[in-house]
Amino acid sequence: IEGSGGILVPLNEEDTLFDIIMPDYKVVVVSRNYLGSINHSLLTINWLQYKGYEVSVLFSGESNPQTENIILLKTGVSSLGRIDEEEKFDKEVIKKYADKFEGKLRSL
């Protein structure tokens, strides 16, 4: 499930993205560095953990070690790594990241 915009984004008048996450899913939260990203990431991860999900984080864009460390320390989640700014996401780019993260994803 790709939940662009956040887990509480409405899908219709009744449901949000959170409603389609099945109880046995392991969730990967993508965190990008911007003003408010620490708060957004902590709220999202903490809500998912409160609801009983196993959560990991994938950082996106330029590295910001201070922000990333705060998110990891405050939540206790593991980091899968980083994806770069990409001009486009096509089959080749997706394959590149699938190969890069294969070992970590299998261990989830």
C-alpha positions in Angstrom: 0.0 0.0 0.0 1.4 3.4 -0.9 -0.2 6.0 1.3 0.9 9.3 -0.2 0.0 12.1 2.1 -0.3 10.3 5.4 -2.2 7.5 7.1 -5.3 9.6 7.9 -5.8 11.0 4.4 -9.5 10.3 3.5 -10.2 7.7 0.7 -13.9 8.5 0.8 -16.4 9.9 3.2 -15.8 7.1 5.8 -12.4 5.5 5.2 -8.8 6.7 5.5 -5.6 5.1 4.3 -5.2 3.6 7.8 -8.4 1.6 7.3 -6.9 -0.5 4.5 -3.8 -1.5 6.5 -4.5 -5.1 7.5 -3.7 -6.2 11.1 -0.8 -8.5 10.0 0.9 -5.9 7.8 4.4 -4.6 8.7 4.4 -0.9 7.9 7.2 1.2 6.3 6.9 4.9 7.0 8.7 7.1 4.5 10.2 10.2 6.2 11.5 13.2 4.3 13.4 16.2 5.8 11.2 19.3 5.8 9.9 21.7 8.4 7.6 19.6 10.5 8.9 16.3 9.4 10.0 15.2 12.9 6.5 15.9 14.3 4.8 14.3 11.3 7.0 11.2 11.4 6.7 10.8 15.2 2.9 11.2 15.1 2.6 8.6 12.3 4.9 6.1 13.8 3.6 6.4 17.3 0.0 6.0 16.1 0.9 2.9 14.2 2.8 1.4 17.1 -0.1 2.3 19.4 -2.4 0.3 17.1 0.0 -2.7 17.3 1.8 -2.5 14.0 5.5 -3.3 13.4 7.0 -0.2 11.9 10.2 0.6 10.1 11.3 3.9 8.5 12.7 4.7 5.1 14.3 8.1 4.8 13.9 10.0 1.5 15.9 12.8 -0.1 19.0 14.5 1.4 20.4 13.1 4.6 19.8 15.0 7.8 21.4 12.8 10.5 20.2 15.0 13.4 16.5 14.7 12.3 16.8 11.1 11.5 18.4 10.2 14.8 15.7 12.0 16.7 13.0 10.0 14.9 14.8 6.7 15.5 15.6 7.4 19.1 12.1 8.6 20.0 10.3 5.7 18.3 12.7 2.8 18.6 12.0 1.7 15.0 14.7 0.5 12.6 15.8 2.3 9.5 15.7 0.5 6.2 17.9 3.1 4.6 17.5 5.9 2.2 16.1 6.6 -1.2 17.4 9.5 -3.3 15.6 12.3 -5.0 14.6 10.7 -8.3 13.5 12.5 -11.4 11.1 9.7 -12.0 10.2 6.3 -10.7 10.2 3.7 -13.4 10.8 0.0 -13.5 14.6 0.5 -13.4 14.6 2.8 -10.4 12.2 0.5 -8.5 14.4 -2.5 -9.3 17.5 -0.6 -8.1 15.8 0.0 -4.7 14.3 -3.4 -4.5 17.8 -4.9 -4.9 19.3 -2.4 -2.4 16.8 -3.2 0.3 16.0 -6.8 -0.4 17.9 -8.2 2.6 16.4 -5.7 5.0 12.9 -6.2 3.7 13.1 -10.0 4.0 14.1 -9.7 7.6 10.9 -7.7 8.5 
